Amino acid sequence: MRIGTDPLLATTVVSTVVDQLARRYARIVFHLMATQPAMLHRELSERNVDLLIAPRLGALADGPFEFEELYDDLTS
């Protein structure tokens, strides 16, 4: 599974989740691509990543993609 994410998320949340999934599903091979949002948008558009885990900001929010909110760290 090819996962695109930003560098901060790659070193925190995403790497932790991938580690747990890899232990549970040993036959799945994970590839992380950690780069800036503009590059992630292009990689997703060109289908070079299967899943994108990133903040919904800028060009990513304006594209033809559907987003599912997994976590909201803003408190009211």
ROTIDO-855439 format. One record per atom (N, C-alpha, C): residue in one letter; x, y, z. Coordinates in pm, whole numbers, plus 50000, padded with zeros to 5 digits. Each point is the difference from the previous one (the first is absolute). Example, Ala and Ser with C-alpha at 12.3 -4.5 7.8 and 13.67 -1.06 7.14 Angstrom:
residues 2
A513194943150780
A499115011950000
A500905012050000
S499655010549928
S500825011950006
S499235010950073
//
This chain:
residues 76
M500854988450000
M499155011650000
M500905012350000
R499755009049908
R500785012449989
R499235011350067
I500585005550105
I499345010450079
I500775013049987
G499315010649962
G500595013249994
G499615008050123
T500955007350055
T499745008050119
T501025011350009
D499765009450090
D500995010650018
D501064995350099
P501185006449999
P501114995250085
P499674999350149
L499285009650054
L499684999950142
L499114988150036
L498964997749922
L499134988650026
L500714986749979
A500934999649904
A500734987749972
A500824995550120
T500555009550073
T500864996450114
T499224997950128
T498725002849998
T499214998650123
T498874990049979
V498845004849969
V498794991949994
V500084988949894
V500375003549880
V499954990449889
V500974988450023
S501215002850045
S500964989150023
S499534990750111
T499335005450101
T499474991750108
T498894990949949
V499105005549920
V498904992049946
V500524989349904
V500945003849913
V500574990349906
V500714988850075
D500735003450105
D500684989750079
D499004990050059
Q498915005150055
Q498984991250058
Q499324991449893
L499695006149885
L499394992249892
L500954989449945
A501275003449987
A500984990549948
A500164988050092
R499895002250130
R500094988850094
R498774991049989
R498855006149977
R498764992349992
R499834993249864
Y500405006949894
Y499844994949863
Y501384999149936
A500734989850032
A501404998749960
A500224999249849
R498984996349925
R500184998649855
R499835013149924
I499515010450066
I499865013049934
I501345007350007
V500435005149888
V501235007949994
V499595014749992
F500545008050090
F499675014250005
F501175008249948
H499685010149920
H500985009549951
H499495013950035
L500785007650076
L499615013550037
L500725010049911
M499245009749951
M500585011249926
M499705012550082
A501025005650060
A499845011950083
A500565012049924
T499105009149963
T500405011749923
T499005011350024
Q500235011249936
Q499185011850018
Q498634998349932
P498985007550047
P498624998449948
P499865001349848
A500705009149937
A499875001549854
A500454987349929
M501074993950047
M500504987749939
M499034988450028
L499434999750119
L499024989550034
L498795000749907
H499555012149972
H498875002049909
H500314994049864
R501185002749949
R500404994649869
R500114984750005
E500614994850105
E500164985450011
E498654992950008
L499055006050071
L498664994150006
L499305000949866
S500125011449933
S499395001849868
S500544990049898
E501294997250010
E500644990649907
E499914985550047
R499304997950109
R499794986650057
R501304993150039
N500955007950047
N501264994650050
N499914996350148
V498925004150065
V499724996050138
V498584994650005
D499774990650090
D498684993950015
D499145007450101
L500675006150097
L499315006450110
L500785012450039
L499285010650032
L500645012450042
L499535003250142
I500965002050089
I499705004050137
I500685013550020
A499185010550000
A500565013550007
A498945009750047
P500435011450051
P499025010450033
P499265004549874
R498775003450014
R499195004449885
R500225015149981
L501085003349933
L500395013949981
L500345002849855
G499885012549961
G500485004849871
G499504992249880
A500954996449914
A499684993449874
A499304986650020
L500314993250109
L499354987250024
L498515001750025
A499625010550070
A498595002350033
A499205004549878
D500675006149903
D499315005549883
D499904990149883
G500614988650011
G500044990549889
G498734991949987
P500004990849906
P498824991849972
P499904987650090
F500625000550117
F500064988350086
F498985000750111
E499634988350050
E499144999150117
E500884997950122
F499635006450109
F500754998750124
F499124994050108
E500614992350087
E499344995150118
E500835004450120
E499375007250089
E500715005050117
E500214988550097
L501274997350032
L500334989250092
L500245005150141
Y500435012550010
Y500325005550131
Y499935015149993
D499395006050101
D499915014550009
D500665004150131
D501155006749990
D500725003850121
D499615013950051
L499035006249936
L499535013150044
L498954998250108
T500145007050108
T499014999350107
T499145012549996
S498754998650029
S499075011349994
S500055007950128
//
